[in-house]
Amino acid sequence: MGDPESSENSGGPRGADRPDPAADPGRGRRIAIDVGSVRIGVASSDPDGVLATPVETVPRAKKVRGARSPADIDRIAEIVREYEAVEVIVGLPRTLRGEKGTAADLAIAFAEHLRKKIDPVPIRLSDERLTTVSAARALRDSGVRARGQRQVIDQAAAVSILQGWLDERSAVLKSVEEAPVRDASFGDDA
Protein backbone atom coordinates (compact mmCIF):
# COMPACT_ATOMS: atom_id res chain seq x y z
CA MET A 1 0.00 0.00 0.00
CA GLY A 2 3.02 2.30 0.21
CA ASP A 3 4.09 4.93 2.66
CA PRO A 4 1.07 5.98 4.76
CA GLU A 5 2.26 9.56 4.98
CA SER A 6 2.26 9.95 1.20
CA SER A 7 -0.90 7.98 0.54
CA GLU A 8 -3.97 9.90 -0.53
CA ASN A 9 -5.92 8.57 2.45
CA SER A 10 -3.21 9.21 5.04
CA GLY A 11 -5.31 11.65 7.02
CA GLY A 12 -2.69 14.35 6.61
CA PRO A 13 -3.37 18.06 6.71
CA ARG A 14 -4.81 18.21 3.20
CA GLY A 15 -8.37 17.51 4.38
CA ALA A 16 -10.96 14.81 4.86
CA ASP A 17 -10.56 11.32 3.45
CA ARG A 18 -13.11 9.30 1.51
CA PRO A 19 -13.40 5.52 1.55
CA ASP A 20 -11.05 4.17 -1.12
CA PRO A 21 -11.26 0.56 -2.36
CA ALA A 22 -7.50 0.54 -3.06
CA ALA A 23 -6.67 1.48 0.55
CA ASP A 24 -9.51 -0.43 2.23
CA PRO A 25 -8.20 -2.88 4.85
CA GLY A 26 -11.10 -5.29 4.26
CA ARG A 27 -13.26 -7.01 6.85
CA GLY A 28 -12.79 -5.97 10.45
CA ARG A 29 -13.90 -3.54 13.11
CA ARG A 30 -13.51 0.17 12.64
CA ILE A 31 -13.17 2.63 15.52
CA ALA A 32 -14.41 6.21 15.23
CA ILE A 33 -13.33 9.10 17.39
CA ASP A 34 -15.07 12.41 18.02
CA VAL A 35 -12.25 14.58 19.40
CA GLY A 36 -13.36 17.39 21.66
CA SER A 37 -11.45 19.76 23.89
CA VAL A 38 -12.84 18.09 27.07
CA ARG A 39 -13.93 14.58 26.00
CA ILE A 40 -13.42 12.08 23.19
CA GLY A 41 -16.39 10.04 22.04
CA VAL A 42 -15.54 6.54 20.79
CA ALA A 43 -17.62 4.18 18.64
CA SER A 44 -16.98 0.79 17.05
CA SER A 45 -18.40 -1.14 14.14
CA ASP A 46 -19.20 -4.82 13.87
CA PRO A 47 -16.58 -6.89 11.99
CA ASP A 48 -18.62 -6.68 8.77
CA GLY A 49 -18.61 -2.88 8.88
CA VAL A 50 -22.38 -2.51 8.83
CA LEU A 51 -23.43 -0.99 12.17
CA ALA A 52 -21.76 1.56 14.45
CA THR A 53 -22.31 1.38 18.21
CA PRO A 54 -21.06 3.54 21.10
CA VAL A 55 -18.03 2.33 23.10
CA GLU A 56 -17.12 4.94 25.72
CA THR A 57 -16.19 8.53 26.40
CA VAL A 58 -12.54 9.17 27.18
CA PRO A 59 -11.61 12.31 29.14
CA ARG A 60 -9.06 14.52 27.38
CA ALA A 61 -5.66 14.48 29.07
CA LYS A 62 -3.82 17.58 30.11
CA LYS A 63 -0.66 18.30 28.14
CA VAL A 64 2.14 15.92 29.03
CA ARG A 65 5.79 16.92 29.00
CA GLY A 66 8.54 14.47 28.20
CA ALA A 67 8.45 11.13 26.44
CA ARG A 68 5.26 9.80 28.06
CA SER A 69 2.17 9.83 25.86
CA PRO A 70 -1.04 11.39 27.21
CA ALA A 71 -3.55 9.11 28.97
CA ASP A 72 -6.23 9.80 26.32
CA ILE A 73 -3.95 8.63 23.50
CA ASP A 74 -3.00 5.57 25.55
CA ARG A 75 -6.66 4.70 26.21
CA ILE A 76 -7.69 5.09 22.56
CA ALA A 77 -4.71 2.93 21.48
CA GLU A 78 -5.81 0.32 24.02
CA ILE A 79 -9.35 0.34 22.57
CA VAL A 80 -7.93 -0.06 19.05
CA ARG A 81 -5.96 -3.11 20.19
CA GLU A 82 -8.84 -4.49 22.29
CA TYR A 83 -11.26 -4.34 19.35
CA GLU A 84 -8.56 -5.46 16.88
CA ALA A 85 -9.49 -2.49 14.70
CA VAL A 86 -8.41 -2.49 11.07
CA GLU A 87 -8.98 1.25 10.66
CA VAL A 88 -9.58 4.32 12.82
CA ILE A 89 -11.83 7.15 11.65
CA VAL A 90 -11.24 10.53 13.30
CA GLY A 91 -13.94 13.16 12.87
CA LEU A 92 -12.65 16.30 11.16
CA PRO A 93 -14.87 19.20 12.24
CA ARG A 94 -15.24 21.80 9.52
CA THR A 95 -17.03 25.11 9.46
CA LEU A 96 -20.29 25.22 7.52
CA ARG A 97 -18.29 26.69 4.62
CA GLY A 98 -16.01 23.64 4.70
CA GLU A 99 -13.01 25.47 6.15
CA LYS A 100 -10.68 24.21 8.86
CA GLY A 101 -10.86 25.91 12.22
CA THR A 102 -9.31 25.43 15.64
CA ALA A 103 -11.36 22.26 16.28
CA ALA A 104 -10.10 20.73 13.00
CA ASP A 105 -6.50 21.54 13.93
CA LEU A 106 -7.08 19.85 17.31
CA ALA A 107 -8.47 16.72 15.61
CA ILE A 108 -5.57 16.56 13.12
CA ALA A 109 -2.98 16.94 15.89
CA PHE A 110 -4.72 14.22 17.91
CA ALA A 111 -4.79 11.92 14.87
CA GLU A 112 -1.05 12.44 14.29
CA HIS A 113 -0.21 11.58 17.92
CA LEU A 114 -2.46 8.53 17.79
CA ARG A 115 -0.98 7.43 14.44
CA LYS A 116 2.43 7.05 16.11
CA LYS A 117 0.92 4.89 18.85
CA ILE A 118 -1.18 2.50 16.71
CA ASP A 119 0.93 2.17 13.56
CA PRO A 120 0.37 0.25 11.21
CA VAL A 121 -3.42 0.65 11.73
CA PRO A 122 -4.44 3.41 9.30
CA ILE A 123 -6.14 6.59 10.47
CA ARG A 124 -8.63 8.37 8.22
CA LEU A 125 -10.10 11.83 8.71
CA SER A 126 -13.81 12.08 7.99
CA ASP A 127 -15.77 15.31 7.53
CA GLU A 128 -18.03 15.54 10.56
CA ARG A 129 -19.84 18.83 10.16
CA LEU A 130 -22.72 19.06 12.63
CA THR A 131 -22.45 15.49 14.00
CA THR A 132 -22.43 16.69 17.61
CA VAL A 133 -25.39 19.00 16.93
CA SER A 134 -27.26 16.18 15.15
CA ALA A 135 -26.45 13.71 17.94
CA ALA A 136 -27.67 16.13 20.62
CA ARG A 137 -30.88 16.79 18.68
CA ALA A 138 -31.55 13.07 18.12
CA LEU A 139 -30.99 12.29 21.80
CA ARG A 140 -33.21 15.20 22.86
CA ASP A 141 -35.93 14.03 20.44
CA SER A 142 -35.74 10.55 21.99
CA GLY A 143 -36.19 11.97 25.49
CA VAL A 144 -32.56 12.13 26.67
CA ARG A 145 -31.81 15.47 28.30
CA ALA A 146 -28.58 17.11 27.15
CA ARG A 147 -27.75 18.51 30.58
CA GLY A 148 -25.43 16.05 32.26
CA GLN A 149 -25.46 13.80 29.19
CA ARG A 150 -22.43 15.22 27.35
CA GLN A 151 -20.69 11.83 27.48
CA VAL A 152 -23.64 10.20 25.73
CA ILE A 153 -23.68 12.99 23.14
CA ASP A 154 -19.95 12.53 22.46
CA GLN A 155 -20.46 8.79 21.93
CA ALA A 156 -23.48 9.44 19.70
CA ALA A 157 -21.39 11.88 17.63
CA ALA A 158 -18.72 9.18 17.21
CA VAL A 159 -21.45 6.72 16.15
CA SER A 160 -22.67 9.27 13.59
CA ILE A 161 -19.14 9.77 12.21
CA LEU A 162 -18.59 6.03 11.93
CA GLN A 163 -22.00 5.19 10.47
CA GLY A 164 -21.49 7.83 7.78
CA TRP A 165 -18.09 6.32 6.94
CA LEU A 166 -19.49 2.76 6.90
CA ASP A 167 -22.42 3.72 4.67
CA GLU A 168 -20.15 5.56 2.21
CA ARG A 169 -17.64 2.68 2.27
CA SER A 170 -20.40 0.18 1.52
CA ALA A 171 -21.66 2.25 -1.43
CA VAL A 172 -18.13 2.71 -2.83
CA LEU A 173 -17.28 -0.99 -2.53
CA LYS A 174 -20.62 -1.99 -4.09
CA SER A 175 -20.09 0.34 -7.07
CA VAL A 176 -16.61 -1.13 -7.63
CA GLU A 177 -17.99 -4.70 -7.50
CA GLU A 178 -20.75 -3.85 -9.98
CA ALA A 179 -18.47 -2.01 -12.45
CA PRO A 180 -16.97 -5.16 -14.09
CA VAL A 181 -20.47 -6.64 -14.46
CA ARG A 182 -21.72 -3.48 -16.22
CA ASP A 183 -18.61 -3.28 -18.39
CA ALA A 184 -18.91 -6.95 -19.40
CA SER A 185 -22.57 -6.56 -20.38
CA PHE A 186 -21.77 -3.59 -22.65
CA GLY A 187 -19.17 -5.71 -24.48
CA ASP A 188 -21.81 -8.29 -25.46
CA ASP A 189 -23.81 -5.76 -27.49
CA ALA A 190 -20.90 -4.58 -29.60
C-alpha positions in Angstrom: 0.0 0.0 0.0 3.0 2.3 0.2 4.1 4.9 2.7 1.1 6.0 4.8 2.3 9.6 5.0 2.3 10.0 1.2 -0.9 8.0 0.5 -4.0 9.9 -0.5 -5.9 8.6 2.5 -3.2 9.2 5.0 -5.3 11.7 7.0 -2.7 14.4 6.6 -3.4 18.1 6.7 -4.8 18.2 3.2 -8.4 17.5 4.4 -11.0 14.8 4.9 -10.6 11.3 3.4 -13.1 9.3 1.5 -13.4 5.5 1.6 -11.0 4.2 -1.1 -11.3 0.6 -2.4 -7.5 0.5 -3.1 -6.7 1.5 0.5 -9.5 -0.4 2.2 -8.2 -2.9 4.8 -11.1 -5.3 4.3 -13.3 -7.0 6.8 -12.8 -6.0 10.5 -13.9 -3.5 13.1 -13.5 0.2 12.6 -13.2 2.6 15.5 -14.4 6.2 15.2 -13.3 9.1 17.4 -15.1 12.4 18.0 -12.3 14.6 19.4 -13.4 17.4 21.7 -11.5 19.8 23.9 -12.8 18.1 27.1 -13.9 14.6 26.0 -13.4 12.1 23.2 -16.4 10.0 22.0 -15.5 6.5 20.8 -17.6 4.2 18.6 -17.0 0.8 17.1 -18.4 -1.1 14.1 -19.2 -4.8 13.9 -16.6 -6.9 12.0 -18.6 -6.7 8.8 -18.6 -2.9 8.9 -22.4 -2.5 8.8 -23.4 -1.0 12.2 -21.8 1.6 14.4 -22.3 1.4 18.2 -21.1 3.5 21.1 -18.0 2.3 23.1 -17.1 4.9 25.7 -16.2 8.5 26.4 -12.5 9.2 27.2 -11.6 12.3 29.1 -9.1 14.5 27.4 -5.7 14.5 29.1 -3.8 17.6 30.1 -0.7 18.3 28.1 2.1 15.9 29.0 5.8 16.9 29.0 8.5 14.5 28.2 8.5 11.1 26.4 5.3 9.8 28.1 2.2 9.8 25.9 -1.0 11.4 27.2 -3.6 9.1 29.0 -6.2 9.8 26.3 -4.0 8.6 23.5 -3.0 5.6 25.5 -6.7 4.7 26.2 -7.7 5.1 22.6 -4.7 2.9 21.5 -5.8 0.3 24.0 -9.3 0.3 22.6 -7.9 -0.1 19.1 -6.0 -3.1 20.2 -8.8 -4.5 22.3 -11.3 -4.3 19.3 -8.6 -5.5 16.9 -9.5 -2.5 14.7 -8.4 -2.5 11.1 -9.0 1.2 10.7 -9.6 4.3 12.8 -11.8 7.2 11.7 -11.2 10.5 13.3 -13.9 13.2 12.9 -12.7 16.3 11.2 -14.9 19.2 12.2 -15.2 21.8 9.5 -17.0 25.1 9.5 -20.3 25.2 7.5 -18.3 26.7 4.6 -16.0 23.6 4.7 -13.0 25.5 6.2 -10.7 24.2 8.9 -10.9 25.9 12.2 -9.3 25.4 15.6 -11.4 22.3 16.3 -10.1 20.7 13.0 -6.5 21.5 13.9 -7.1 19.8 17.3 -8.5 16.7 15.6 -5.6 16.6 13.1 -3.0 16.9 15.9 -4.7 14.2 17.9 -4.8 11.9 14.9 -1.1 12.4 14.3 -0.2 11.6 17.9 -2.5 8.5 17.8 -1.0 7.4 14.4 2.4 7.1 16.1 0.9 4.9 18.9 -1.2 2.5 16.7 0.9 2.2 13.6 0.4 0.3 11.2 -3.4 0.6 11.7 -4.4 3.4 9.3 -6.1 6.6 10.5 -8.6 8.4 8.2 -10.1 11.8 8.7 -13.8 12.1 8.0 -15.8 15.3 7.5 -18.0 15.5 10.6 -19.8 18.8 10.2 -22.7 19.1 12.6 -22.4 15.5 14.0 -22.4 16.7 17.6 -25.4 19.0 16.9 -27.3 16.2 15.2 -26.5 13.7 17.9 -27.7 16.1 20.6 -30.9 16.8 18.7 -31.6 13.1 18.1 -31.0 12.3 21.8 -33.2 15.2 22.9 -35.9 14.0 20.4 -35.7 10.5 22.0 -36.2 12.0 25.5 -32.6 12.1 26.7 -31.8 15.5 28.3 -28.6 17.1 27.2 -27.7 18.5 30.6 -25.4 16.0 32.3 -25.5 13.8 29.2 -22.4 15.2 27.4 -20.7 11.8 27.5 -23.6 10.2 25.7 -23.7 13.0 23.1 -19.9 12.5 22.5 -20.5 8.8 21.9 -23.5 9.4 19.7 -21.4 11.9 17.6 -18.7 9.2 17.2 -21.4 6.7 16.1 -22.7 9.3 13.6 -19.1 9.8 12.2 -18.6 6.0 11.9 -22.0 5.2 10.5 -21.5 7.8 7.8 -18.1 6.3 6.9 -19.5 2.8 6.9 -22.4 3.7 4.7 -20.2 5.6 2.2 -17.6 2.7 2.3 -20.4 0.2 1.5 -21.7 2.3 -1.4 -18.1 2.7 -2.8 -17.3 -1.0 -2.5 -20.6 -2.0 -4.1 -20.1 0.3 -7.1 -16.6 -1.1 -7.6 -18.0 -4.7 -7.5 -20.7 -3.8 -10.0 -18.5 -2.0 -12.5 -17.0 -5.2 -14.1 -20.5 -6.6 -14.5 -21.7 -3.5 -16.2 -18.6 -3.3 -18.4 -18.9 -7.0 -19.4 -22.6 -6.6 -20.4 -21.8 -3.6 -22.7 -19.2 -5.7 -24.5 -21.8 -8.3 -25.5 -23.8 -5.8 -27.5 -20.9 -4.6 -29.6 
